[in-house]
Every structure is written in C-alpha cells, then in structure tokens.
C-alpha cells in the first residue's frame, strides 16, 4: 500500500473525525478544497502560496484530525478517498460560511468604509504615498488600511478577501501565482536596485564595486526569503564582471540596511525610490562605477469581482 495508513480508502463515520487532542485549522480546509479542485499537490501548493512540503504536511495534519486518509496518492491525477469525498462538501460549506461571516462582521463594524491594501514594508514607504495621492485625485477621499508582509502573505490576503488590493514587486524570479481568471493586475511603475555607499570626504564611495580578492567589498544583504533578495541575486548573476563581496549584515528590512549604509557599515543595493533623497543630498553616493542597476516593476492587483463601486473607482484611477 505504498506506506499508506491501514485506514486508507475507508469510509469513516464523522463522529470519529473530531478526535480528542486535535483541532482543525480552517487553512487546512482551504488547502483541501484547493487540492480537490487541482488534483495536484504542486499546483495546489502554488495557488496556496506555500512550498509543496509545507502543503503536504498541512494535508497530512487534516487527515490526522479526520482520522482517515482523504487523498488517494497512488493515481495520477490523484483522487479523493471515500472519506475525502465525504469531507469535501462539508469543507466547502465551512470555508464559504467562514468567509461570509467575516464579511458580515466587517460590514457591521463599518468595514465597507475602509479600503485594505496589502503590500511590503519597503513599498509602503516608497510607492504607496505617491499612488495614494494620485488615486485620491481621481477617485476622491477614502480611508486606507495598509497590511504589510511578504508577497505570499499579501497574495493570500487578496485571495481570501482580507485585502482589496495587493501592491507588489514583480520580476521573472518572483512569479505571483494568482488565478488570472479571478484576479487582474496593472503596472504602476518601475524602480531599480542601485548600489550605494556612504561617501568619503572627497565624495567618492567608502565601499565601491567590484572589490578585490584581497579586499572584498563589505555588503549589507537581504535575507534570502525577501523578494528583493531574489531580484538582486538574479541581477548579479547576469553581471559579466567578477565581483568580490563579503556580506557583513543580513536583514529582512530594507530600511535597516539603509540606515547602516548611511553609517558607512557597508555597501547596499537599495531601491532608488528609497535613497533618492540621500543621493541628491550627498548622504549616499552610487558605488558602482559602471552604473549597473537591477530593474523591477511595481504592480497593483485586485479581484475581477470588486466588492464595491469605490474599489472600482480606485482601480480606474490607478489605471489612468
């Protein structure tokens, strides 16, 4: 039986599903509904914005809670067991019911008066102010709630209706796996990662590229999980010249690297929108004599079925 538990494929009474010591997570139910629809662990994991191993663990956790195998993993495409077929309509109703209750609670508490934007911390500083000012000129005043987090967290918030819009970096290394039939996006602008350093007294950078083997450039780097890290690594991999770099600091917060660059701790690749003022004032200088930069787009996403006319007006003003 390929290592499957002995109860694989059996139909279990629902009274046995709520086993003592286990509580179901509503995310597991959403995962299960996605898996039943896609019939593929890899595609379902992509839609749920998690790794396949993490997604598989969550399905296993649901099976442990249920007390029986829900998925027949032997066939291609995979299918549901009898217990899985029994759970599926209940899971769909539970997910729909929770979303409906949340929407009614939000509406009762004035939630419709707020527009929610999911974005990253850096974009909330570099891109949101200009976008907000422009949109309010076209769509009128509205109250904005900003949720900051990773791209995947923002995409999940958009998919689950917890956010009206997602503002995100986009790059070939950062595929944003939203269902194109349910969501749409527009490009608001571009930015670029530029190598910067605190200046010397003569105006030259304290830390300049490309460095040497004996004296590598101290670098203020992004945590590997950060979107900017993936964009930067792709850009550096395309550089024809050899660089000698030594990472001295790593952070998942671009503003932290910005402050350290101002202090002269090392060189940092930062969004031009973040350091434009410092470059004009001379607090920072460009550290790459060849002027190479890594470009990326900034895109806004929304559901194709907006919940209000206000959301539609904001989208139209953004597109204009």
C-alpha positions as CSV (number, residue, x, y, z in Angstrom):
1,X,0.0,0.0,0.0
2,X,3.0,2.3,-0.6
3,X,3.3,3.1,3.1
4,X,-0.2,4.5,3.4
5,X,-2.0,4.0,6.8
6,X,-4.3,1.0,7.2
7,X,-7.4,3.1,7.1
8,X,-6.5,4.4,3.6
9,X,-9.6,4.4,1.4
10,X,-12.1,3.5,4.1
11,X,-15.3,5.4,4.8
12,X,-15.3,6.6,8.3
13,X,-18.2,7.9,10.5
14,X,-18.0,11.6,11.1
15,X,-18.3,11.0,14.8
16,X,-14.7,9.6,14.7
17,X,-13.3,12.7,12.9
18,X,-13.2,15.0,15.8
19,X,-10.5,13.0,17.6
20,X,-9.5,14.1,21.1
21,X,-6.4,16.3,21.2
22,X,-6.7,17.6,17.6
23,X,-8.3,20.9,16.4
24,X,-8.9,21.7,12.7
25,X,-7.3,24.8,11.2
26,X,-9.5,26.5,8.6
27,X,-6.4,26.8,6.4
28,X,-6.3,23.1,6.2
29,X,-9.8,23.1,4.8
30,X,-9.0,25.7,2.3
31,X,-5.9,23.6,1.3
32,X,-8.1,20.5,0.9
33,X,-10.6,22.4,-1.3
34,X,-7.8,23.6,-3.5
35,X,-6.3,20.2,-3.7
36,X,-9.6,18.6,-4.6
37,X,-10.0,21.2,-7.4
38,X,-6.5,21.0,-8.8
39,X,-5.9,17.2,-8.3
40,X,-2.2,18.1,-8.0
41,X,-0.1,18.8,-4.8
42,X,2.3,21.0,-6.7
43,X,-0.4,23.2,-8.4
44,X,-2.4,23.4,-5.2
45,X,0.6,24.4,-3.2
46,X,1.4,27.2,-5.8
47,X,-2.2,28.5,-5.6
48,X,-1.9,28.5,-1.8
49,X,1.5,30.3,-1.9
50,X,3.3,27.7,0.2
51,X,6.0,25.1,-0.6
52,X,4.9,21.7,-1.6
53,X,6.4,20.0,1.5
54,X,4.6,22.5,3.7
55,X,1.3,22.0,1.8
56,X,1.7,18.2,2.1
57,X,2.2,18.5,5.9
58,X,-1.0,20.5,6.2
59,X,-3.0,17.9,4.3
60,X,-1.5,15.2,6.5
61,X,-2.5,17.2,9.5
62,X,-6.0,17.4,8.3
63,X,-6.0,13.6,7.7
64,X,-4.7,13.1,11.2
65,X,-7.5,15.3,12.6
66,X,-10.1,13.5,10.4
67,X,-8.9,10.1,11.4
68,X,-8.6,8.7,7.9
69,X,-6.9,9.2,4.5
70,X,-8.6,11.8,2.4
71,X,-6.4,11.6,-0.7
72,X,-5.5,8.6,-2.8
73,X,-1.9,9.5,-3.7
74,X,-1.3,6.4,-5.9
75,X,-3.0,7.5,-9.0
76,X,-2.2,10.4,-11.5
77,X,-4.0,12.7,-11.3
78,X,-4.7,12.0,-7.7
79,X,-8.2,11.4,-6.4
80,X,-10.0,11.5,-3.1
81,X,-10.8,8.6,-1.0
82,X,-14.4,7.9,0.1
83,X,-13.7,9.8,3.3
84,X,-12.3,12.7,1.3
85,X,-15.4,12.8,-0.9
86,X,-17.5,12.9,2.2
87,X,-15.4,15.7,3.7
88,X,-15.2,17.8,0.5
89,X,-18.8,19.3,0.5
90,X,-18.6,20.0,4.2
91,X,-15.2,21.7,3.8
92,X,-16.6,23.9,1.0
93,X,-19.5,24.9,3.1
94,X,-17.3,25.6,6.1
95,X,-14.9,27.8,4.1
96,X,-17.8,29.7,2.4
97,X,-19.5,30.1,5.7
98,X,-16.5,31.5,7.5
99,X,-15.8,33.9,4.7
100,X,-19.5,35.0,4.7
101,X,-19.5,35.5,8.5
102,X,-16.2,37.5,8.3
103,X,-17.7,39.7,5.6
104,X,-20.9,40.4,7.6
105,X,-18.9,41.2,10.7
106,X,-16.7,43.6,8.8
107,X,-19.7,45.3,7.2
108,X,-21.4,45.6,10.6
109,X,-18.4,47.3,12.0
110,X,-18.0,49.7,9.1
111,X,-15.6,47.5,7.2
112,X,-17.0,48.7,3.9
113,X,-15.8,52.2,4.7
114,X,-12.2,51.0,4.7
115,X,-10.1,50.0,1.7
116,X,-7.4,47.5,2.5
117,X,-4.1,47.4,0.7
118,X,-1.6,44.5,1.2
119,X,2.0,45.4,0.4
120,X,5.6,45.1,1.6
121,X,7.1,47.3,4.2
122,X,9.5,48.9,1.7
123,X,6.8,49.6,-0.9
124,X,4.6,51.1,1.8
125,X,7.2,53.8,2.1
126,X,8.4,54.2,-1.5
127,X,5.4,53.5,-3.7
128,X,2.2,53.9,-1.6
129,X,2.3,57.6,-0.8
130,X,2.6,58.6,-4.5
131,X,-0.1,56.1,-5.5
132,X,-2.4,57.2,-2.8
133,X,-2.1,60.9,-3.6
134,X,-2.7,60.2,-7.3
135,X,-5.7,57.9,-6.8
136,X,-7.4,60.3,-4.4
137,X,-7.2,63.0,-7.0
138,X,-9.1,60.7,-9.4
139,X,-11.4,58.7,-7.0
140,X,-11.9,61.1,-4.1
141,X,-11.2,60.6,-0.5
142,X,-11.3,57.2,1.2
143,X,-9.9,55.5,4.3
144,X,-7.0,53.2,3.7
145,X,-5.9,50.3,5.8
146,X,-2.3,49.1,5.0
147,X,-1.3,45.5,5.8
148,X,2.5,44.9,5.4
149,X,4.1,41.5,5.0
150,X,5.6,39.2,2.4
151,X,4.4,38.9,-1.2
152,X,2.9,35.5,-0.5
153,X,1.1,36.8,2.6
154,X,-0.3,39.7,0.6
155,X,-1.4,37.3,-2.2
156,X,-3.2,35.1,0.4
157,X,-4.9,38.1,1.9
158,X,-6.1,39.1,-1.5
159,X,-7.3,35.6,-2.4
160,X,-9.2,35.3,0.9
161,X,-10.9,38.7,0.7
162,X,-8.9,40.2,3.6
163,X,-7.4,42.8,1.2
164,X,-8.9,44.7,-1.7
165,X,-5.6,45.3,-3.4
166,X,-2.1,43.9,-3.5
167,X,0.8,46.2,-4.3
168,X,3.9,44.1,-5.1
169,X,7.3,43.9,-6.7
170,X,7.2,41.8,-9.9
171,X,10.2,40.2,-11.6
172,X,10.8,37.0,-13.6
173,X,12.3,35.5,-10.4
174,X,9.1,36.3,-8.5
175,X,6.2,34.6,-10.1
176,X,3.0,35.7,-8.4
177,X,0.7,32.7,-8.8
178,X,-2.7,34.4,-8.7
179,X,-5.6,32.9,-10.7
180,X,-5.8,35.1,-13.8
181,X,-9.5,34.3,-14.2
182,X,-10.2,35.7,-10.7
183,X,-7.6,38.5,-10.4
184,X,-6.0,41.1,-12.6
185,X,-3.0,43.4,-12.4
186,X,-1.7,46.6,-13.8
187,X,1.9,48.1,-13.8
188,X,2.1,51.3,-11.8
189,X,5.8,52.0,-12.4
190,X,9.3,50.7,-12.2
191,X,12.2,51.0,-9.7
192,X,15.7,49.7,-9.6
193,X,18.2,48.4,-7.0
194,X,21.2,50.6,-7.0
195,X,24.5,50.0,-5.2
196,X,25.1,52.8,-2.7
197,X,27.6,53.7,0.0
198,X,28.4,56.5,2.4
199,X,30.8,58.9,0.9
200,X,34.4,59.7,1.8
201,X,35.5,63.3,2.4
202,X,36.3,63.6,-1.3
203,X,32.9,62.4,-2.3
204,X,33.9,59.0,-3.5
205,X,32.2,55.9,-2.1
206,X,33.7,54.4,1.1
207,X,32.8,51.0,-0.4
208,X,33.0,50.6,-4.2
209,X,32.5,47.8,-6.6
210,X,33.8,45.4,-7.8
211,X,36.3,44.9,-4.9
212,X,39.3,42.6,-5.0
213,X,40.1,39.1,-3.8
214,X,42.4,40.6,-1.1
215,X,39.9,43.3,-0.1
216,X,36.3,42.3,-0.8
217,X,33.5,44.8,-0.5
218,X,31.5,44.7,2.8
219,X,27.9,44.1,1.7
220,X,24.7,44.8,3.6
221,X,22.5,42.0,2.3
222,X,18.8,41.0,2.2
223,X,17.6,37.9,4.0
224,X,17.2,35.1,1.4
225,X,13.4,34.9,1.9
226,X,12.9,38.6,1.0
227,X,11.6,39.4,-2.5
228,X,14.4,42.0,-3.0
229,X,17.0,39.3,-2.3
230,X,15.7,37.2,-5.2
231,X,15.6,40.2,-7.5
232,X,19.1,41.2,-6.6
233,X,20.6,37.7,-6.9
234,X,19.1,37.4,-10.4
235,X,20.6,40.7,-11.4
236,X,24.0,39.9,-10.0
237,X,24.1,36.5,-11.8
238,X,23.8,38.4,-15.1
239,X,26.8,40.7,-14.4
240,X,29.6,39.9,-16.9
241,X,32.4,41.0,-14.4
242,X,33.6,39.3,-11.3
243,X,32.7,40.9,-8.0
244,X,34.4,40.3,-4.7
245,X,31.8,40.6,-2.0
246,X,31.7,39.9,1.7
247,X,28.3,40.0,3.5
248,X,28.6,41.6,6.9
249,X,24.9,42.2,7.7
250,X,21.7,40.4,6.6
251,X,18.3,41.8,7.2
252,X,14.7,41.3,6.0
253,X,14.1,45.0,6.4
254,X,15.5,47.3,3.6
255,X,15.2,50.4,5.8
256,X,17.6,48.7,8.3
257,X,20.1,48.3,5.6
258,X,19.5,51.8,4.5
259,X,20.4,53.2,8.0
260,X,23.5,51.0,8.1
261,X,24.6,52.3,4.7
262,X,24.3,55.8,5.9
263,X,26.5,55.0,8.9
264,X,29.2,53.6,6.5
265,X,28.9,50.0,7.6
266,X,29.0,48.7,4.0
267,X,27.6,48.8,0.5
268,X,23.9,48.1,0.0
269,X,21.7,47.6,-3.1
270,X,18.6,49.6,-2.3
271,X,15.6,50.7,-4.2
272,X,16.2,54.1,-5.9
273,X,12.9,55.3,-4.6
274,X,14.2,54.7,-1.0
275,X,17.5,56.5,-1.4
276,X,16.7,59.2,-4.0
277,X,16.8,62.0,-1.4
278,X,20.1,60.8,0.1
279,X,21.7,60.6,-3.4
280,X,20.6,64.2,-4.1
281,X,21.9,65.5,-0.7
282,X,25.1,63.5,-0.9
283,X,24.5,61.5,2.2
284,X,24.9,58.5,0.0
285,X,26.7,58.0,-3.4
286,X,26.4,55.4,-6.1
287,X,29.1,52.7,-5.5
288,X,29.2,51.2,-9.0
289,X,31.4,53.0,-11.4
290,X,29.6,51.2,-14.3
291,X,26.2,52.4,-13.1
292,X,24.7,49.0,-13.3
293,X,21.3,48.6,-11.6
294,X,18.7,45.9,-11.3
295,X,15.3,47.0,-12.6
296,X,11.9,45.6,-11.5
297,X,8.2,46.5,-11.9
298,X,5.7,47.6,-9.3
299,X,2.2,46.1,-9.9
300,X,-1.2,46.5,-8.4
301,X,-3.6,43.5,-8.2
302,X,-7.3,43.2,-7.4
303,X,-10.2,40.8,-7.7
304,X,-12.0,40.9,-11.0
305,X,-15.2,41.0,-8.9
306,X,-14.7,44.1,-6.8
307,X,-16.9,44.3,-3.7
308,X,-17.9,47.9,-4.1
309,X,-18.1,50.8,-6.6
310,X,-15.4,52.5,-4.5
311,X,-13.0,49.7,-5.3
312,X,-13.8,50.1,-9.0
313,X,-13.2,53.9,-8.9
314,X,-9.8,53.4,-7.2
315,X,-8.9,50.8,-9.8
316,X,-9.9,53.1,-12.6
317,X,-7.9,56.0,-11.1
318,X,-4.9,53.7,-10.7
319,X,-5.0,52.5,-14.3
320,X,-5.3,56.1,-15.5
